[in-house]
Amino acid sequence: MQMYYRLLSLIVLATLIAGCPEPAEPLRPVEGTHLIMPLKVGNRWIGTWTLHNDDGSIILAIPDTLTIIAEEKVGDETGFQGSDGAFYLNRADGLWVRSGETGDSLVLQAKYPAAVGETFSAEQVTTLLPEGPAGPTDVTIAMAVLDTARRVSTEAGIYRCYLYQPRILDHPDISLAGRLRRKYYAPDVGPVRIDWPDGSQRWELVSATIR
């Protein structure tokens, strides 16, 4: 009788295990690349942009794909053209990008490797500051490394990401944390998520092809 109950318990346990969904696995990166965004013709990141109501419900979902379409030599360096019109280049200090968003200048977009608290790509801008001086103000804004192992779960998998967000350097009493988008990159995979802290917008990786 004891043997019967023991066997029954094993059958029930096996049934429960078989019925549990397996956790999502991250995309397997190319071994030994050690880049924040692997660049090669044919690499593709398929994602979705979503716009949200105040309650978090989705208003609109737009498919969005970035494909590396061409290789381009710049001096003794090799960069790549993206289907979004941007130029991408990996250097020893991370991912550099030139696009309309960067004013057609080559800018360090994702420092890698990096430590939490590091800042990079500082620039002076004139802007209106919330809770700051009246009228336009000259400020220095830089990208900051907020985390190097942030767990991010997406349809494509679960990743440990570097988290970047702009920060005002010369007005430490004024925070733009709720107004400027955060970017999440998984080493050897690339962009995984871009979002606005107020929850209004998000881009998230759905699948990727990494060569």
Phi, psi and omega in degrees: 000318179297321178298322179299311181294324179294317178296318179298319180297320179294322178295316179298316180297317179297322179295318180295317180297317181295331183275351181278131179292142178285144179294147179297135180258142178291158174301144179279117181288161175292125185298132172081006180285316177052051178236151178286337176210101180299131183241121176198143180303129181103342176297140186216136176239116180257124181223185178224129170272132176233140173253140190235148169286172179299332181273004178093349179291151185275127176275316187209139176235126184236121175297144183213127183231135172245125178235138173278117191251342183201151175263144182218128178276133175232099187064235178262013179251156177244117177247182185218143176267136177259159178293348177272003179089356181271160177249131185240140182212127174267131174235179183298335182259006176132200184267124176253142184223141171237124182203178175299328180293331180266011182070029181061022173256149177280118188232140174290114185262327182219101181289131182200129356288164182204167178244151178302133180100344178293148175236156181201167178055048178289142176211151177269132178225158174251123186208167172270130184256134174292134179060025181244197179301148178290140178085173180300141183227138175278125180224161175252118180248134178226159172281140180239145175270111182269334182199153176238005180211041180285126180282123181232125180255125180226175176298331182281341181151189179248131187229155167258116192243153163280137180243124181240144175204143178297151180216141175278123185273326187259006173225072185298343180278351182248126182249135173251015188303326182273358188241344184246140188292150177256144180239132180245124177237135175260124179306137180069009175235310181115208183294133181243323180203144169229128179213164175258130183302337179281358176082008185282330183217155175201139166248136182218141182291134177254318176199165181208153172242113181243119181265000000 
